[in-house]
Amino acid sequence: MPAVLVHGVPETPAVWEHLRSELNRTDVVTPQLPGFGCPRPAGFGATKEEYVQWLVSELETIAGQSPIDLVGHDWGGGFAVRVVSTRPDLVRSWVSDAAGIGDVDFEWHDFAKIWQTPGEGEQFFEQQMAATPEERGTVFEMFGVPSDRAVALASWADPVMAESILALYRSAVDVGREWGPDFRDIPKPGLVVVPTEDPFLSGDGAATSARRAGAPVVKLEGIGHWWMLQDPGKGAQVLEEFWASLD
C-alpha cells in the first residue's frame, strides 16, 4: 500500500527528501509534475485539469490492486482535493495542506494574482531568473525555510517551470467555484494539515473545506508553508499517526 507524496509550486519531488528520511515506511513514491524539473510532454498545456488527469494516470499505474495513501502539498494538495472528489476509489486515505482550494469562497494569495496577470507574471519570473539561487533563497528564508534548504528550493526553478506555473495559475482563477462543490462527504478518510504560519493558504478556508469533506484538521503550530523543509520530523509524525489510526 504505497504512500504517494505530491509536490507543489515552485518545487520538484526533492522537497520531500528530508521528510522521507524521517518516515518509518519505505513504500514512498514521489511523482514529478510535468514541467517541474523535467520536460512537459508534447501538447501538455499545464492547466489544472491536465495536471489532475496526469495525477490520476500516475495513481492508476502505482495503485495496481493496492489503494494509495495520498499526500499533497501546495498545488499537489490541490490536485489531491480534486482526485478524492472525483476518483476516491484510487486511495485508501488522503492528506492535504491545500484543502482551502475546495472552498467555494477560496481566494488566491498576492503572488498568485501576479502570476495570473498577463505581462506581470512574465515580468516576475524574468526578474527571478535573473537573480542567483542565493538571492532567491532569501525569500524562502523569510517564510521559515532553513538557509541551506531555501537555496536548494530556489535553485530548482527554470524557464520551463516558470511557464508551467503561469499556465497553471491562469487556468485556476476560479478554482474554488469550479472544484469546491464536489469536495464534500469524501468517502475515504482524510486529514487536513494547517501550518499556522502559512501566508499563502487560508486556515479558515481549509477548516471550512475539511468540515464539508468530513476530515479532521491538524494544526502545525509555529510552522510555515514549507513544513516538510522547516520541521520534517513533525510532519512525518503527523502523517504516521494518521496512517496508524487507519489500521
N, C-alpha and C positions, 0 to 999 in steps of 0.2 A: 504494500500500500504506500506508494511514493508520496512525498511532500514536494509540491511544486511551488517555488518561490518566484514571483514575477516582479521584476524591477520596474522603475518608473522613469521620470524625466528629470534632469538630463543625465542618464545613467546607463550602465551596462550591467550584466549579471555579477560583475565583480563587487557591486555594492553589498552583496550578501556574504562575502568571504569571511568576514570576522564573525558574523552570527553563525554561519555554518560550523565554524570551529568550536562553538560553544554548545552545539546540539549533540545529544547522545545518539540520535538516529543517523544512519548513513544513507538512507534511501531518499536523498535530496536531489532534486532536479531544478536547474535554474535556466530556463529558456531565455533566449536573446531576442528582444523585439527587433524586427526588421528596421534597418537604418540606424540602429543604436550600437555603434561599434562594429557594424557589419553592413554589407550592401543591402539595398532593398531589391526584391525580385522585380523583374520587368513588369511594368503595368501596375505595380502596387502603389496606390495613391496616398498611403499613410493617413487615412481617415480613421476615425474611431471605430466605425463599423468594420473596416477591413482588419484592424488590429484585433477586434473581438473574434472575427471569423478565423483569423490566423491562430489565436489562442485556443479556440475550440478545436481546430485541427490538431494542434500540438497535444492537447489534453486527450483527444481521442486516440492518438498514437501512443501516448505514455500510459494511459489507463489500462488498456487491454481488458482483462477481467477483474481488475482491482481498482476500485474508486480512489480518488485522489484527495489528499489534504491540501487544499489550495490556499496560498498566502499571497496577497498582493499589496504592494507599496506604491503610493502616489498613483500614477496612471495605471500601474499594474493592479492596484487596489480598485481603481475604477473599472477596469476590464473584468476583474473578479465579480464586482457587483452585477455587471451585465450577464456574465456567464451563469451565475447562480440564479439569476432571474429567468433565464431562457433555457438553460441546459443543466438543471440541478442534478440530473442523472449522472453527470460526469464526476461528481465529487462526493466524498464521504463527509467533508466539512470544509468550511471556508473562514478565512480571516482577512479583514481589510482595514487599512488605516485611511481609506478614502471613501468611506460609506456615505459621506455627505453628497457625493455625486448622485446618489439615489434619492436625494431630497428634491421634490419638485420646485422648491424655492432656492435651490443652490445658486450661489453667486461666485463668480471667479475672482481670484486674487488679482492684485495690480499687475504683476508680471504677465499673467495670462492675458489680460486685457491689452497689454502692449503687443504681445505675440499675435493676437487676433486682429490687430490693426494693420492693414497693408501699408507697407512703407516703414512704419515704426518698428515692426517686428524684424524686418530685414536689417534695418539700421542697428538695432540692438545686437543682433548676432554678428554683424560686421565688426562692431566695436569689441565684442567678446573675443572673436577670433584673432583680433589684432593684439590682444593682451597675452601675457605669458600665463602658464598654468599657476605659477606662484601668485601673480596678481589676481587672477580669477579666484584662486583658492581663499583669499582673504574674505570674500563674500560668504562662502560656505562656513568659514570660521565664525562669522557673525551669527550664524544660525545654530551654533553649538557643535559643529563637526571638528574633531581634533585636527591640529595643523597638518600632520602628515597625510591624514585621510582626506582632508579638504583639498590638498594639492592633487592627490590621485584622482579624486572626483572631478576636479576641474580639467584634468588632462584628458579625460575621455571624450570631450566634445570635439566635433569636427564639422565641416560644412554639410555632410550628409545628415548628421544628427540634427543640425540646425534646421535644415529643410524639412525634416520629418516632424520636428516639434511644431513648426509653423503650420504645416498641413494638418496635423492632429488637432491642435487647438482651434484652428479655424473651422474645423468640421464639428466642433463641440460647443459652440457658443450657447446653445440652448439644451445642453446635455441633461440638465435636471428635469426639464419638462418632457424630454424625449424618453429618458430611461427611468425616471422616478416612478411613474405609475406602475411599472412592472416589478419594482423592488419592494415586495410586500409578501408576508407569510411564506418566506422561503422554507421549503420542506426539509432542508438539511441543516444540521447545527452549525451556527456561525458565531464569530466573535468580532466585535468592532473595537479596534485599538485607537485610542485618542491620546497622542502626545500633547501634554498640556501647554508646551511652549511652541507649538506648530503655528507659524504665522500664515500659512497658506491654506490650510483646510480647517473649516469651522467645526469646533467641537459640538456646538449646539445643533448644527445640521446633521452631524454624524449621529448624535443621540436620537434625533427625530427619525432618521432613517433606520437606526437599529431597532427602535420600537416597532416600526412598521414591518420590518423584516423578521422580527421575533428573535433578535440576537442580543445578548448582554454586551455591556460596554466595559472595557478595562482602560483606565487612565494610566499613562506613563508620566508620573509626576516629575516636573522639572526637566523633561526631555523634549527635544525639538523634532522637527520634521524627519531628519535622518537618524532616527532612533537606533537603527541597526549598525550605524557607524559610531554614534555617540555613546551608547551603552549596549553593546551586543549581548552581554551576559543577561541583562534584564530582559531584553527582547526574547532571547532563547528561553528564559524561564517562563515567560508568559505563554509562549507557544506550546511548550512541553506540558505545562499544567493544563492547558486547554485540551490538547490531544489526549492526555491521560484521563480526562473526565469523560471521554467518549468510549472508553473500554468497558 
